[in-house]
């Protein structure tokens, strides 16, 4: 079962709690962060338009907050 289906199967209260927890540890990646991750594989002239295109997707980063 996919994660989306598992979320859909939860009770409204459990779904709200799960989404709140995910919201606390995730955030959207910026275009600059995406471009930085592409440094090893692409030249700058390729990275910039690629990062711009990828920034239109919901790419998130999970991070530990103190």
PDB file of N, H, CA, C and O in Angstrom:
ATOM      1  N   UNK A   1       0.847  -1.171   0.000  1.00  0.00           N
ATOM      2  CA  UNK A   1       0.000   0.000   0.000  1.00  0.00           C
ATOM      3  C   UNK A   1       0.901   1.245   0.000  1.00  0.00           C
ATOM      4  O   UNK A   1       1.879   1.314   0.744  1.00  0.00           O
ATOM      5  N   UNK A   2       0.563   2.203  -0.825  1.00  0.00           N
ATOM      6  H   UNK A   2      -0.232   2.147  -1.430  1.00  0.00           H
ATOM      7  CA  UNK A   2       1.371   3.421  -0.921  1.00  0.00           C
ATOM      8  C   UNK A   2       1.145   4.305   0.304  1.00  0.00           C
ATOM      9  O   UNK A   2       0.157   4.159   1.022  1.00  0.00           O
ATOM     10  N   UNK A   3       2.074   5.215   0.520  1.00  0.00           N
ATOM     11  H   UNK A   3       2.877   5.334  -0.063  1.00  0.00           H
ATOM     12  CA  UNK A   3       1.968   6.136   1.650  1.00  0.00           C
ATOM     13  C   UNK A   3       0.713   6.998   1.541  1.00  0.00           C
ATOM     14  O   UNK A   3       0.069   7.291   2.548  1.00  0.00           O
ATOM     15  N   UNK A   4       0.367   7.404   0.324  1.00  0.00           N
ATOM     16  H   UNK A   4       0.890   7.166  -0.495  1.00  0.00           H
ATOM     17  CA  UNK A   4      -0.833   8.224   0.136  1.00  0.00           C
ATOM     18  C   UNK A   4      -2.083   7.443   0.523  1.00  0.00           C
ATOM     19  O   UNK A   4      -2.997   7.992   1.139  1.00  0.00           O
ATOM     20  N   UNK A   5      -2.121   6.166   0.163  1.00  0.00           N
ATOM     21  H   UNK A   5      -1.379   5.721  -0.337  1.00  0.00           H
ATOM     22  CA  UNK A   5      -3.282   5.335   0.531  1.00  0.00           C
ATOM     23  C   UNK A   5      -3.330   5.089   2.037  1.00  0.00           C
ATOM     24  O   UNK A   5      -4.403   5.071   2.639  1.00  0.00           O
ATOM     25  N   UNK A   6      -2.162   4.903   2.634  1.00  0.00           N
ATOM     26  H   UNK A   6      -1.289   4.918   2.145  1.00  0.00           H
ATOM     27  CA  UNK A   6      -2.121   4.719   4.092  1.00  0.00           C
ATOM     28  C   UNK A   6      -2.627   5.963   4.796  1.00  0.00           C
ATOM     29  O   UNK A   6      -3.381   5.865   5.765  1.00  0.00           O
ATOM     30  N   UNK A   7      -2.219   7.136   4.319  1.00  0.00           N
ATOM     31  H   UNK A   7      -1.607   7.216   3.532  1.00  0.00           H
ATOM     32  CA  UNK A   7      -2.719   8.387   4.906  1.00  0.00           C
ATOM     33  C   UNK A   7      -4.223   8.507   4.733  1.00  0.00           C
ATOM     34  O   UNK A   7      -4.928   8.905   5.660  1.00  0.00           O
ATOM     35  N   UNK A   8      -4.717   8.164   3.551  1.00  0.00           N
ATOM     36  H   UNK A   8      -4.144   7.840   2.797  1.00  0.00           H
ATOM     37  CA  UNK A   8      -6.152   8.258   3.275  1.00  0.00           C
ATOM     38  C   UNK A   8      -6.954   7.304   4.154  1.00  0.00           C
ATOM     39  O   UNK A   8      -8.110   7.583   4.473  1.00  0.00           O
ATOM     40  N   UNK A   9      -6.357   6.191   4.545  1.00  0.00           N
ATOM     41  H   UNK A   9      -5.418   5.964   4.286  1.00  0.00           H
ATOM     42  CA  UNK A   9      -7.062   5.197   5.361  1.00  0.00           C
ATOM     43  C   UNK A   9      -7.129   5.584   6.840  1.00  0.00           C
ATOM     44  O   UNK A   9      -7.907   5.000   7.594  1.00  0.00           O
ATOM     45  N   UNK A  10      -6.334   6.549   7.257  1.00  0.00           N
ATOM     46  H   UNK A  10      -5.702   7.024   6.645  1.00  0.00           H
ATOM     47  CA  UNK A  10      -6.326   6.964   8.660  1.00  0.00           C
ATOM     48  C   UNK A  10      -7.602   7.721   9.012  1.00  0.00           C
ATOM     49  O   UNK A  10      -8.279   8.271   8.143  1.00  0.00           O
ATOM     50  N   UNK A  11      -7.910   7.737  10.288  1.00  0.00           N
ATOM     51  H   UNK A  11      -7.361   7.291  10.994  1.00  0.00           H
ATOM     52  CA  UNK A  11      -9.024   8.561  10.752  1.00  0.00           C
ATOM     53  C   UNK A  11      -8.638  10.028  10.543  1.00  0.00           C
ATOM     54  O   UNK A  11      -7.453  10.347  10.452  1.00  0.00           O
ATOM     55  N   UNK A  12      -9.617  10.913  10.468  1.00  0.00           N
ATOM     56  H   UNK A  12     -10.580  10.654  10.543  1.00  0.00           H
ATOM     57  CA  UNK A  12      -9.285  12.338  10.275  1.00  0.00           C
ATOM     58  C   UNK A  12      -8.328  12.883  11.338  1.00  0.00           C
ATOM     59  O   UNK A  12      -7.451  13.689  11.027  1.00  0.00           O
ATOM     60  N   UNK A  13      -8.491  12.451  12.580  1.00  0.00           N
ATOM     61  H   UNK A  13      -9.203  11.796  12.833  1.00  0.00           H
ATOM     62  CA  UNK A  13      -7.625  12.933  13.654  1.00  0.00           C
ATOM     63  C   UNK A  13      -6.200  12.420  13.474  1.00  0.00           C
ATOM     64  O   UNK A  13      -5.238  13.172  13.633  1.00  0.00           O
ATOM     65  N   UNK A  14      -6.067  11.131  13.141  1.00  0.00           N
ATOM     66  H   UNK A  14      -6.848  10.520  13.012  1.00  0.00           H
ATOM     67  CA  UNK A  14      -4.741  10.547  12.942  1.00  0.00           C
ATOM     68  C   UNK A  14      -4.056  11.152  11.729  1.00  0.00           C
ATOM     69  O   UNK A  14      -2.851  11.401  11.760  1.00  0.00           O
ATOM     70  N   UNK A  15      -4.811  11.394  10.654  1.00  0.00           N
ATOM     71  H   UNK A  15      -5.790  11.192  10.628  1.00  0.00           H
ATOM     72  CA  UNK A  15      -4.251  12.011   9.445  1.00  0.00           C
ATOM     73  C   UNK A  15      -3.746  13.408   9.751  1.00  0.00           C
ATOM     74  O   UNK A  15      -2.664  13.794   9.308  1.00  0.00           O
ATOM     75  N   UNK A  16      -4.534  14.174  10.515  1.00  0.00           N
ATOM     76  H   UNK A  16      -5.413  13.860  10.875  1.00  0.00           H
ATOM     77  CA  UNK A  16      -4.136  15.534  10.876  1.00  0.00           C
ATOM     78  C   UNK A  16      -2.849  15.509  11.699  1.00  0.00           C
ATOM     79  O   UNK A  16      -1.961  16.333  11.484  1.00  0.00           O
ATOM     80  N   UNK A  17      -2.744  14.572  12.636  1.00  0.00           N
ATOM     81  H   UNK A  17      -3.466  13.902  12.811  1.00  0.00           H
ATOM     82  CA  UNK A  17      -1.546  14.468  13.464  1.00  0.00           C
ATOM     83  C   UNK A  17      -0.335  14.059  12.631  1.00  0.00           C
ATOM     84  O   UNK A  17       0.751  14.605  12.821  1.00  0.00           O
ATOM     85  N   UNK A  18      -0.503  13.107  11.709  1.00  0.00           N
ATOM     86  H   UNK A  18      -1.386  12.664  11.555  1.00  0.00           H
ATOM     87  CA  UNK A  18       0.605  12.663  10.862  1.00  0.00           C
ATOM     88  C   UNK A  18       1.088  13.795   9.962  1.00  0.00           C
ATOM     89  O   UNK A  18       2.293  13.998   9.810  1.00  0.00           O
ATOM     90  N   UNK A  19       0.163  14.523   9.372  1.00  0.00           N
ATOM     91  H   UNK A  19      -0.815  14.358   9.496  1.00  0.00           H
ATOM     92  CA  UNK A  19       0.547  15.629   8.496  1.00  0.00           C
ATOM     93  C   UNK A  19       1.200  16.761   9.278  1.00  0.00           C
ATOM     94  O   UNK A  19       2.109  17.420   8.774  1.00  0.00           O
ATOM     95  N   UNK A  20       0.748  16.989  10.497  1.00  0.00           N
ATOM     96  H   UNK A  20       0.010  16.454  10.907  1.00  0.00           H
ATOM     97  CA  UNK A  20       1.373  18.018  11.335  1.00  0.00           C
ATOM     98  C   UNK A  20       2.811  17.626  11.672  1.00  0.00           C
ATOM     99  O   UNK A  20       3.708  18.469  11.653  1.00  0.00           O
ATOM    100  N   UNK A  21       3.029  16.343  11.981  1.00  0.00           N
ATOM    101  H   UNK A  21       2.300  15.659  11.996  1.00  0.00           H
ATOM    102  CA  UNK A  21       4.386  15.875  12.290  1.00  0.00           C
ATOM    103  C   UNK A  21       5.290  16.016  11.073  1.00  0.00           C
ATOM    104  O   UNK A  21       6.429  16.465  11.201  1.00  0.00           O
ATOM    105  N   UNK A  22       4.805  15.643   9.905  1.00  0.00           N
ATOM    106  H   UNK A  22       3.879  15.279   9.801  1.00  0.00           H
ATOM    107  CA  UNK A  22       5.597  15.805   8.683  1.00  0.00           C
ATOM    108  C   UNK A  22       5.899  17.273   8.417  1.00  0.00           C
ATOM    109  O   UNK A  22       7.001  17.614   7.988  1.00  0.00           O
ATOM    110  N   UNK A  23       4.935  18.133   8.667  1.00  0.00           N
ATOM    111  H   UNK A  23       4.040  17.856   9.015  1.00  0.00           H
ATOM    112  CA  UNK A  23       5.133  19.559   8.471  1.00  0.00           C
ATOM    113  C   UNK A  23       6.198  20.155   9.373  1.00  0.00           C
ATOM    114  O   UNK A  23       6.834  21.149   9.024  1.00  0.00           O
ATOM    115  N   UNK A  24       6.392  19.542  10.539  1.00  0.00           N
ATOM    116  H   UNK A  24       5.876  18.734  10.822  1.00  0.00           H
ATOM    117  CA  UNK A  24       7.392  20.044  11.481  1.00  0.00           C
ATOM    118  C   UNK A  24       8.815  19.666  11.086  1.00  0.00           C
ATOM    119  O   UNK A  24       9.763  20.341  11.489  1.00  0.00           O
ATOM    120  N   UNK A  25       8.982  18.601  10.307  1.00  0.00           N
ATOM    121  H   UNK A  25       8.213  18.053   9.979  1.00  0.00           H
ATOM    122  CA  UNK A  25      10.343  18.162   9.954  1.00  0.00           C
ATOM    123  C   UNK A  25      10.667  18.332   8.476  1.00  0.00           C
ATOM    124  O   UNK A  25      11.743  17.933   8.033  1.00  0.00           O
ATOM    125  N   UNK A  26       9.763  18.911   7.717  1.00  0.00           N
ATOM    126  H   UNK A  26       8.889  19.236   8.078  1.00  0.00           H
ATOM    127  CA  UNK A  26      10.028  19.065   6.287  1.00  0.00           C
ATOM    128  C   UNK A  26       9.806  20.509   5.857  1.00  0.00           C
ATOM    129  O   UNK A  26       9.114  21.284   6.517  1.00  0.00           O
ATOM    130  N   UNK A  27      10.419  20.839   4.726  1.00  0.00           N
ATOM    131  H   UNK A  27      10.981  20.209   4.190  1.00  0.00           H
ATOM    132  CA  UNK A  27      10.205  22.160   4.132  1.00  0.00           C
ATOM    133  C   UNK A  27      10.545  22.054   2.649  1.00  0.00           C
ATOM    134  O   UNK A  27      11.303  21.168   2.254  1.00  0.00           O
ATOM    135  N   UNK A  28      10.001  22.939   1.829  1.00  0.00           N
ATOM    136  H   UNK A  28       9.386  23.659   2.150  1.00  0.00           H
ATOM    137  CA  UNK A  28      10.339  22.903   0.402  1.00  0.00           C
ATOM    138  C   UNK A  28      11.803  23.291   0.173  1.00  0.00           C
ATOM    139  O   UNK A  28      12.333  24.165   0.860  1.00  0.00           O
ATOM    140  N   UNK A  29      12.445  22.643  -0.785  1.00  0.00           N
ATOM    141  H   UNK A  29      12.014  21.933  -1.343  1.00  0.00           H
ATOM    142  CA  UNK A  29      13.811  23.031  -1.165  1.00  0.00           C
ATOM    143  C   UNK A  29      13.732  24.275  -2.034  1.00  0.00           C
ATOM    144  O   UNK A  29      12.821  24.411  -2.850  1.00  0.00           O
ATOM    145  N   UNK A  30      14.675  25.173  -1.861  1.00  0.00           N
ATOM    146  H   UNK A  30      15.415  25.063  -1.197  1.00  0.00           H
ATOM    147  CA  UNK A  30      14.742  26.363  -2.700  1.00  0.00           C
ATOM    148  C   UNK A  30      15.434  26.026  -4.017  1.00  0.00           C
ATOM    149  O   UNK A  30      16.089  24.991  -4.141  1.00  0.00           O
ATOM    150  N   UNK A  31      15.281  26.906  -4.989  1.00  0.00           N
ATOM    151  H   UNK A  31      14.749  27.746  -4.888  1.00  0.00           H
ATOM    152  CA  UNK A  31      15.953  26.719  -6.282  1.00  0.00           C
ATOM    153  C   UNK A  31      17.471  26.661  -6.097  1.00  0.00           C
ATOM    154  O   UNK A  31      18.149  25.884  -6.769  1.00  0.00           O
ATOM    155  N   UNK A  32      17.995  27.468  -5.204  1.00  0.00           N
ATOM    156  H   UNK A  32      17.444  28.100  -4.658  1.00  0.00           H
ATOM    157  CA  UNK A  32      19.442  27.484  -4.949  1.00  0.00           C
ATOM    158  C   UNK A  32      19.902  26.164  -4.339  1.00  0.00           C
ATOM    159  O   UNK A  32      20.965  25.655  -4.696  1.00  0.00           O
ATOM    160  N   UNK A  33      19.106  25.603  -3.415  1.00  0.00           N
ATOM    161  H   UNK A  33      18.243  26.017  -3.126  1.00  0.00           H
ATOM    162  CA  UNK A  33      19.455  24.315  -2.822  1.00  0.00           C
ATOM    163  C   UNK A  33      19.436  23.200  -3.865  1.00  0.00           C
ATOM    164  O   UNK A  33      20.317  22.340  -3.885  1.00  0.00           O
ATOM    165  N   UNK A  34      18.431  23.224  -4.723  1.00  0.00           N
ATOM    166  H   UNK A  34      17.715  23.922  -4.706  1.00  0.00           H
ATOM    167  CA  UNK A  34      18.345  22.219  -5.790  1.00  0.00           C
ATOM    168  C   UNK A  34      19.555  22.339  -6.701  1.00  0.00           C
ATOM    169  O   UNK A  34      20.182  21.335  -7.040  1.00  0.00           O
ATOM    170  N   UNK A  35      19.887  23.560  -7.096  1.00  0.00           N
ATOM    171  H   UNK A  35      19.378  24.375  -6.821  1.00  0.00           H
ATOM    172  CA  UNK A  35      21.051  23.773  -7.961  1.00  0.00           C
ATOM    173  C   UNK A  35      22.327  23.277  -7.282  1.00  0.00           C
ATOM    174  O   UNK A  35      23.189  22.688  -7.935  1.00  0.00           O
ATOM    175  N   UNK A  36      22.449  23.513  -5.984  1.00  0.00           N
ATOM    176  H   UNK A  36      21.749  23.992  -5.454  1.00  0.00           H
ATOM    177  CA  UNK A  36      23.614  23.052  -5.245  1.00  0.00           C
ATOM    178  C   UNK A  36      23.756  21.540  -5.249  1.00  0.00           C
ATOM    179  O   UNK A  36      24.873  21.023  -5.267  1.00  0.00           O
ATOM    180  N   UNK A  37      22.644  20.829  -5.233  1.00  0.00           N
ATOM    181  H   UNK A  37      21.737  21.249  -5.218  1.00  0.00           H
ATOM    182  CA  UNK A  37      22.689  19.366  -5.262  1.00  0.00           C
ATOM    183  C   UNK A  37      23.093  18.832  -6.635  1.00  0.00           C
ATOM    184  O   UNK A  37      23.507  17.679  -6.755  1.00  0.00           O
ATOM    185  N   UNK A  38      22.975  19.655  -7.658  1.00  0.00           N
ATOM    186  H   UNK A  38      22.639  20.592  -7.561  1.00  0.00           H
ATOM    187  CA  UNK A  38      23.296  19.231  -9.020  1.00  0.00           C
ATOM    188  C   UNK A  38      24.735  19.549  -9.426  1.00  0.00           C
ATOM    189  O   UNK A  38      25.140  19.243 -10.548  1.00  0.00           O
ATOM    190  N   UNK A  39      25.513  20.159  -8.527  1.00  0.00           N
ATOM    191  H   UNK A  39      25.184  20.408  -7.615  1.00  0.00           H
ATOM    192  CA  UNK A  39      26.864  20.625  -8.848  1.00  0.00           C
ATOM    193  C   UNK A  39      27.755  19.501  -9.386  1.00  0.00           C
ATOM    194  O   UNK A  39      28.470  19.697 -10.369  1.00  0.00           O
ATOM    195  N   UNK A  40      27.719  18.350  -8.762  1.00  0.00           N
ATOM    196  H   UNK A  40      27.138  18.191  -7.963  1.00  0.00           H
ATOM    197  CA  UNK A  40      28.631  17.265  -9.153  1.00  0.00           C
ATOM    198  C   UNK A  40      28.327  16.667 -10.520  1.00  0.00           C
ATOM    199  O   UNK A  40      29.211  16.073 -11.138  1.00  0.00           O
ATOM    200  N   UNK A  41      27.102  16.809 -11.004  1.00  0.00           N
ATOM    201  H   UNK A  41      26.384  17.291 -10.502  1.00  0.00           H
ATOM    202  CA  UNK A  41      26.750  16.119 -12.233  1.00  0.00           C
ATOM    203  C   UNK A  41      26.552  16.977 -13.467  1.00  0.00           C
ATOM    204  O   UNK A  41      26.501  16.448 -14.577  1.00  0.00           O
ATOM    205  N   UNK A  42      26.438  18.294 -13.302  1.00  0.00           N
ATOM    206  H   UNK A  42      26.478  18.723 -12.400  1.00  0.00           H
ATOM    207  CA  UNK A  42      26.078  19.138 -14.435  1.00  0.00           C
ATOM    208  C   UNK A  42      26.883  20.436 -14.435  1.00  0.00           C
ATOM    209  O   UNK A  42      27.273  20.940 -13.381  1.00  0.00           O
ATOM    210  N   UNK A  43      27.121  20.962 -15.618  1.00  0.00           N
ATOM    211  H   UNK A  43      26.804  20.553 -16.474  1.00  0.00           H
ATOM    212  CA  UNK A  43      27.765  22.268 -15.729  1.00  0.00           C
ATOM    213  C   UNK A  43      26.772  23.350 -15.292  1.00  0.00           C
ATOM    214  O   UNK A  43      25.568  23.105 -15.235  1.00  0.00           O
ATOM    215  N   UNK A  44      27.275  24.530 -14.991  1.00  0.00           N
ATOM    216  H   UNK A  44      28.254  24.730 -15.038  1.00  0.00           H
ATOM    217  CA  UNK A  44      26.409  25.615 -14.520  1.00  0.00           C
ATOM    218  C   UNK A  44      25.351  25.986 -15.562  1.00  0.00           C
ATOM    219  O   UNK A  44      24.214  26.297 -15.206  1.00  0.00           O
ATOM    220  N   UNK A  45      25.716  25.956 -16.839  1.00  0.00           N
ATOM    221  H   UNK A  45      26.640  25.703 -17.128  1.00  0.00           H
ATOM    222  CA  UNK A  45      24.754  26.327 -17.885  1.00  0.00           C
ATOM    223  C   UNK A  45      23.601  25.327 -17.981  1.00  0.00           C
ATOM    224  O   UNK A  45      22.519  25.678 -18.450  1.00  0.00           O
ATOM    225  N   UNK A  46      23.823  24.094 -17.542  1.00  0.00           N
ATOM    226  H   UNK A  46      24.702  23.809 -17.161  1.00  0.00           H
ATOM    227  CA  UNK A  46      22.758  23.088 -17.517  1.00  0.00           C
ATOM    228  C   UNK A  46      22.022  23.136 -16.174  1.00  0.00           C
ATOM    229  O   UNK A  46      20.798  23.013 -16.127  1.00  0.00           O
ATOM    230  N   UNK A  47      22.779  23.318 -15.079  1.00  0.00           N
ATOM    231  H   UNK A  47      23.773  23.418 -15.117  1.00  0.00           H
ATOM    232  CA  UNK A  47      22.196  23.320 -13.737  1.00  0.00           C
ATOM    233  C   UNK A  47      21.131  24.376 -13.542  1.00  0.00           C
ATOM    234  O   UNK A  47      20.068  24.096 -12.987  1.00  0.00           O
ATOM    235  N   UNK A  48      21.404  25.581 -13.991  1.00  0.00           N
ATOM    236  H   UNK A  48      22.267  25.809 -14.442  1.00  0.00           H
ATOM    237  CA  UNK A  48      20.475  26.687 -13.710  1.00  0.00           C
ATOM    238  C   UNK A  48      19.083  26.445 -14.295  1.00  0.00           C
ATOM    239  O   UNK A  48      18.102  26.541 -13.558  1.00  0.00           O
ATOM    240  N   UNK A  49      18.955  26.133 -15.595  1.00  0.00           N
ATOM    241  H   UNK A  49      19.753  26.055 -16.194  1.00  0.00           H
ATOM    242  CA  UNK A  49      17.602  25.879 -16.110  1.00  0.00           C
ATOM    243  C   UNK A  49      16.985  24.600 -15.530  1.00  0.00           C
ATOM    244  O   UNK A  49      15.771  24.520 -15.343  1.00  0.00           O
ATOM    245  N   UNK A  50      17.820  23.613 -15.253  1.00  0.00           N
ATOM    246  H   UNK A  50      18.806  23.677 -15.405  1.00  0.00           H
ATOM    247  CA  UNK A  50      17.318  22.373 -14.669  1.00  0.00           C
ATOM    248  C   UNK A  50      16.769  22.636 -13.265  1.00  0.00           C
ATOM    249  O   UNK A  50      15.691  22.152 -12.920  1.00  0.00           O
ATOM    250  N   UNK A  51      17.499  23.392 -12.462  1.00  0.00           N
ATOM    251  H   UNK A  51      18.375  23.786 -12.742  1.00  0.00           H
ATOM    252  CA  UNK A  51      17.041  23.733 -11.111  1.00  0.00           C
ATOM    253  C   UNK A  51      15.762  24.557 -11.178  1.00  0.00           C
ATOM    254  O   UNK A  51      14.858  24.358 -10.367  1.00  0.00           O
ATOM    255  N   UNK A  52      15.675  25.472 -12.125  1.00  0.00           N
ATOM    256  H   UNK A  52      16.410  25.634 -12.784  1.00  0.00           H
ATOM    257  CA  UNK A  52      14.472  26.290 -12.294  1.00  0.00           C
ATOM    258  C   UNK A  52      13.270  25.398 -12.599  1.00  0.00           C
ATOM    259  O   UNK A  52      12.190  25.597 -12.044  1.00  0.00           O
ATOM    260  N   UNK A  53      13.460  24.416 -13.481  1.00  0.00           N
ATOM    261  H   UNK A  53      14.339  24.254 -13.931  1.00  0.00           H
ATOM    262  CA  UNK A  53      12.374  23.498 -13.841  1.00  0.00           C
ATOM    263  C   UNK A  53      12.000  22.607 -12.652  1.00  0.00           C
ATOM    264  O   UNK A  53      10.818  22.402 -12.375  1.00  0.00           O
ATOM    265  N   UNK A  54      13.001  22.084 -11.955  1.00  0.00           N
ATOM    266  H   UNK A  54      13.961  22.251 -12.179  1.00  0.00           H
ATOM    267  CA  UNK A  54      12.728  21.203 -10.821  1.00  0.00           C
ATOM    268  C   UNK A  54      12.068  21.940  -9.663  1.00  0.00           C
ATOM    269  O   UNK A  54      11.327  21.331  -8.892  1.00  0.00           O
ATOM    270  N   UNK A  55      12.321  23.228  -9.526  1.00  0.00           N
ATOM    271  H   UNK A  55      12.924  23.722 -10.153  1.00  0.00           H
ATOM    272  CA  UNK A  55      11.743  24.014  -8.438  1.00  0.00           C
ATOM    273  C   UNK A  55      10.224  24.104  -8.546  1.00  0.00           C
ATOM    274  O   UNK A  55       9.561  24.440  -7.564  1.00  0.00           O
ATOM    275  N   UNK A  56       9.663  23.814  -9.707  1.00  0.00           N
ATOM    276  H   UNK A  56      10.202  23.541 -10.504  1.00  0.00           H
ATOM    277  CA  UNK A  56       8.207  23.850  -9.853  1.00  0.00           C
ATOM    278  C   UNK A  56       7.550  22.599  -9.264  1.00  0.00           C
ATOM    279  O   UNK A  56       6.327  22.548  -9.138  1.00  0.00           O
ATOM    280  N   UNK A  57       8.351  21.587  -8.902  1.00  0.00           N
ATOM    281  H   UNK A  57       9.345  21.628  -9.004  1.00  0.00           H
ATOM    282  CA  UNK A  57       7.836  20.377  -8.265  1.00  0.00           C
ATOM    283  C   UNK A  57       7.897  20.543  -6.751  1.00  0.00           C
ATOM    284  O   UNK A  57       8.646  21.373  -6.236  1.00  0.00           O
ATOM    285  N   UNK A  58       7.110  19.755  -6.056  1.00  0.00           N
ATOM    286  H   UNK A  58       6.501  19.081  -6.475  1.00  0.00           H
ATOM    287  CA  UNK A  58       7.113  19.783  -4.595  1.00  0.00           C
ATOM    288  C   UNK A  58       8.220  18.876  -4.080  1.00  0.00           C
ATOM    289  O   UNK A  58       7.958  17.750  -3.656  1.00  0.00           O
ATOM    290  N   UNK A  59       9.447  19.359  -4.115  1.00  0.00           N
ATOM    291  H   UNK A  59       9.660  20.274  -4.459  1.00  0.00           H
ATOM    292  CA  UNK A  59      10.592  18.616  -3.607  1.00  0.00           C
ATOM    293  C   UNK A  59      10.842  19.119  -2.191  1.00  0.00           C
ATOM    294  O   UNK A  59      11.015  20.316  -1.964  1.00  0.00           O
ATOM    295  N   UNK A  60      10.859  18.186  -1.245  1.00  0.00           N
ATOM    296  H   UNK A  60      10.719  17.213  -1.429  1.00  0.00           H
ATOM    297  CA  UNK A  60      11.046  18.597   0.145  1.00  0.00           C
ATOM    298  C   UNK A  60      12.345  18.046   0.694  1.00  0.00           C
ATOM    299  O   UNK A  60      12.893  17.067   0.189  1.00  0.00           O
ATOM    300  N   UNK A  61      12.814  18.685   1.718  1.00  0.00           N
ATOM    301  H   UNK A  61      12.369  19.481   2.128  1.00  0.00           H
ATOM    302  CA  UNK A  61      13.978  18.229   2.464  1.00  0.00           C
ATOM    303  C   UNK A  61      13.503  17.944   3.887  1.00  0.00           C
ATOM    304  O   UNK A  61      12.726  18.707   4.462  1.00  0.00           O
ATOM    305  N   UNK A  62      13.980  16.840   4.440  1.00  0.00           N
ATOM    306  H   UNK A  62      14.610  16.220   3.973  1.00  0.00           H
ATOM    307  CA  UNK A  62      13.680  16.510   5.823  1.00  0.00           C
ATOM    308  C   UNK A  62      14.874  16.935   6.659  1.00  0.00           C
ATOM    309  O   UNK A  62      16.013  16.612   6.323  1.00  0.00           O
ATOM    310  N   UNK A  63      14.629  17.643   7.729  1.00  0.00           N
ATOM    311  H   UNK A  63      13.704  17.906   8.002  1.00  0.00           H
ATOM    312  CA  UNK A  63      15.723  18.128   8.547  1.00  0.00           C
ATOM    313  C   UNK A  63      15.380  18.021  10.017  1.00  0.00           C
ATOM    314  O   UNK A  63      14.226  18.168  10.420  1.00  0.00           O
ATOM    315  N   UNK A  64      16.390  17.765  10.796  1.00  0.00           N
ATOM    316  H   UNK A  64      17.328  17.645  10.468  1.00  0.00           H
ATOM    317  CA  UNK A  64      16.210  17.686  12.244  1.00  0.00           C
ATOM    318  C   UNK A  64      16.260  19.102  12.812  1.00  0.00           C
ATOM    319  O   UNK A  64      17.179  19.870  12.529  1.00  0.00           O
ATOM    320  N   UNK A  65      15.282  19.421  13.597  1.00  0.00           N
ATOM    321  H   UNK A  65      14.535  18.797  13.828  1.00  0.00           H
ATOM    322  CA  UNK A  65      15.256  20.733  14.245  1.00  0.00           C
ATOM    323  C   UNK A  65      15.494  20.531  15.723  1.00  0.00           C
ATOM    324  O   UNK A  65      14.960  19.597  16.321  1.00  0.00           O
ATOM    325  N   UNK A  66      16.284  21.393  16.311  1.00  0.00           N
ATOM    326  H   UNK A  66      16.718  22.152  15.825  1.00  0.00           H
ATOM    327  CA  UNK A  66      16.594  21.268  17.754  1.00  0.00           C
ATOM    328  C   UNK A  66      15.544  21.919  18.606  1.00  0.00           C
ATOM    329  O   UNK A  66      15.649  21.906  19.833  1.00  0.00           O
TER     330      UNK A  66
END
